[in-house]
Amino acid sequence: MAVVLDEYGGTSGLVTTEDIVAEIVGTIADEYEHPQPEELRRVDERVAEVDARMSISDLNRSLDLSFPEDGDYQTIGGFVIATLGVIPARGDKLTHEGIGITVLDAEPRRVKKLRLELPELVVAREAARIEDAEAEAALEPEPAQNPKT
């Protein structure tokens, strides 16, 4: 273990051997670490369950949505709290631009999990985006293979 000092001689941080090994070979999970749950899980083409800590920008990019990103929040849970004006309870619902949002899990001080019900327009837009990406990938030339000599 080592103490990291800044230019003024003050403590800037602490480094452990685990930190050093992780930098060299990558993160290593052990028996005491629990795997992080998925931030986004598709239930079907119109329904997704989302960890409320997922950033608005990641959610917008993942599902081709347009939740506002300029508010006093950074996560979808923060958006729900800001929109409702209170910390919601399990089962509370709201709608934003046709997207149904249901609180699946909450604590007295935070929202934990949400269910998003996407309108047909969003589903069609996402399907078109996927088709465009697949078509673009099909147009890319395959790398030339070196013949054996």
FENDA-V197234 format. One record per residue. N is the residue number from 1. PHI is phi in radians with two decimals (none if undefined). PSI is psi in whole degrees, 0 to 359 (* if undefined). OMEGA is omega as a letter, one per 40 degrees, with the letter a starting at -180 (* if undefined). Layout:
# FENDA-V197234
N/PHI/PSI/OMEGA
N/PHI/PSI/OMEGA
This chain:
# FENDA-V197234
1/none/143/a
2/-2.42/145/i
3/-1.64/131/a
4/-1.69/129/a
5/-1.84/150/i
6/-1.61/184/a
7/-1.15/343/a
8/-1.72/2/a
9/1.54/4/i
10/-1.46/162/i
11/-1.30/128/a
12/-1.89/338/a
13/3.02/187/a
14/-2.39/134/i
15/-2.11/132/i
16/-1.90/168/i
17/-1.12/328/i
18/-1.10/321/i
19/-1.07/317/a
20/-1.17/314/i
21/-1.08/319/i
22/-1.10/324/i
23/-1.17/324/a
24/-1.40/311/a
25/-1.95/357/a
26/1.73/170/a
27/-1.17/135/i
28/-2.05/122/i
29/-1.44/144/i
30/-2.13/182/a
31/-1.18/346/a
32/-1.64/346/a
33/-1.65/130/i
34/-1.62/138/i
35/-1.12/144/i
36/-1.25/135/i
37/-1.21/157/i
38/-1.08/140/i
39/-1.27/326/a
40/-2.35/127/i
41/-2.29/122/i
42/-1.41/124/i
43/-1.45/314/i
44/-2.72/190/a
45/-1.18/339/a
46/-1.89/353/a
47/-2.23/135/i
48/-2.36/143/i
49/-1.85/134/a
50/-2.26/136/i
51/-1.17/129/a
52/-1.13/345/i
53/-1.46/357/i
54/-1.15/135/a
55/-1.19/147/i
56/-1.03/317/a
57/-1.14/320/i
58/-1.14/319/i
59/-1.12/313/i
60/-1.01/317/a
61/-1.21/318/a
62/-1.17/320/a
63/-1.94/8/a
64/0.99/50/a
65/-1.86/178/a
66/-2.39/48/i
67/-1.14/142/a
68/-1.13/138/a
69/-1.92/8/a
70/-1.89/16/a
71/-1.55/188/i
72/-1.48/43/a
73/-2.68/160/i
74/-2.16/345/a
75/-2.02/166/i
76/-1.17/326/i
77/-1.11/318/i
78/-1.10/322/i
79/-1.07/316/a
80/-1.10/314/i
81/-1.10/316/i
82/-1.12/321/a
83/-1.21/316/a
84/-1.38/334/a
85/1.44/0/i
86/-2.53/164/i
87/-1.39/117/a
88/-1.29/161/i
89/-1.74/166/i
90/-0.97/133/i
91/1.66/345/i
92/-1.12/148/a
93/-2.32/154/i
94/-2.66/167/i
95/-2.24/137/i
96/-2.34/115/i
97/0.85/44/i
98/1.48/356/i
99/-1.63/118/i
100/-1.42/130/a
101/-2.12/124/i
102/-2.10/134/i
103/-1.40/114/i
104/-1.53/327/a
105/-2.63/136/i
106/-2.65/155/i
107/-2.02/171/a
108/-1.00/335/a
109/-1.99/358/a
110/-2.83/159/i
111/-1.61/138/a
112/-1.90/317/a
113/-2.52/142/a
114/-2.27/154/i
115/-1.99/129/i
116/-1.91/127/i
117/-1.88/111/a
118/-1.51/138/i
119/-1.28/163/a
120/-0.98/323/a
121/-1.04/316/i
122/-1.16/319/i
123/-1.09/317/i
124/-1.15/320/i
125/-1.12/319/i
126/-1.18/319/i
127/-1.09/319/i
128/-1.14/321/i
129/-1.10/318/i
130/-1.15/317/i
131/-1.08/318/i
132/-1.09/318/a
133/-1.14/319/i
134/-1.16/320/i
135/-1.13/319/i
136/-1.12/320/i
137/-1.15/325/a
138/-1.22/334/a
139/-1.42/342/a
140/-1.20/134/i
141/-1.22/146/i
142/-1.33/145/i
143/-1.14/143/i
144/-1.19/139/i
145/-1.70/141/i
146/-1.37/125/i
147/-1.26/145/i
148/-1.29/137/a
149/-1.96/*/*
